[in-house]
Amino acid sequence: MPERRAFLRGRFQDEETLRPPGALELASFLETCTRCGDCAAECPQAIITADDDGFPKVDISSRGCTFCGACAEACSPEAIQPTHEWIYRAVVSDRCLSMQGVTCRACEDHCDESAIRFRLMTGGLSAPQIDPETCSGCGACVAPCPSNAITVERPALQQTASPSTASETNVCTISADA
């Protein structure tokens, strides 16, 4: 579902904008944030930039978030709160080289939390599985992926499901017969 701002501008397919870890819920964040840029200036990873309206967003296309808290410390209006958790999680698409029969473990090698494991499938294929309980959503696996198959998104079940089902994940069932 696109953000309301994107919808009103006619951008119906926009992906959700990644806000810094600890950002308030969207409506409160947009009201509280002064667009000063202090959070971006203090980010040691240089992954916080401005969206089209000047609000901070996270760009993990070149490196991941370390959850250092510098953005929250720099945010004087307190639109970003100190946290070590993020609502986003890594998601792997079917463009994954490993699911196409090419040996690749770049994402697993770059995951400090060891949240990515590969499950051997029929026919010698292996499918990446991301443990949603272990994955921090930091995005360290995004840049190293040679096929751009990994994104960091808000889990779909988190938006609509009850808390008891929010930790369920989809399991890849690709087989050699497919």
Phi, psi and omega in degrees: 000125180289156176296155182300321179300316180295318180300314182293340177265005177084010179262085187282335184258011181301139173284155178296136179286130177282118176265159181302150177304134180090001178296142178298167174307151192310309182300314179293321180299313181294329177285322187275322184295132180264359181061034183287332180087004180298323180296318179293320181294329182269349183290114182292337178274349182057042180255357178263124178231187179253143174279187183299335181262002179091000178279148181292139174223160181256130177244106183259023182290341180243337178196164183266173178272138178262359181056041183288335179089003181298324180294319179292321178296325182279346186275094181290329176283356178063036173283341176240122182259149177300134179198160173239014179238156179219145182285345185272154178220154178289143179226135181253130178268176180285359174283355181305127181300322181298325179283351177260004178094007178259129181290118178208134177223027184302317182295317179297320181295330183264359182272105180294333181276354185056040181274348182252124177232154178250130180257125179292134182245170176299140177084012177086359177283156173226143183244132177288138175237132181251123178281111184293339178282332182264327182295129179266349183078016185298332178088008180297338181274348186288305184297320182288346183292116184290342181251011181051042183270355184247132173233166175243120187223163171287128180302133183300320181293333181293331183283328188236342188268166175285160182303331182289337180254001184294340181267000178291147178229157175279138180252131179290133181238032179292134177231171181294338181279347185286000000 
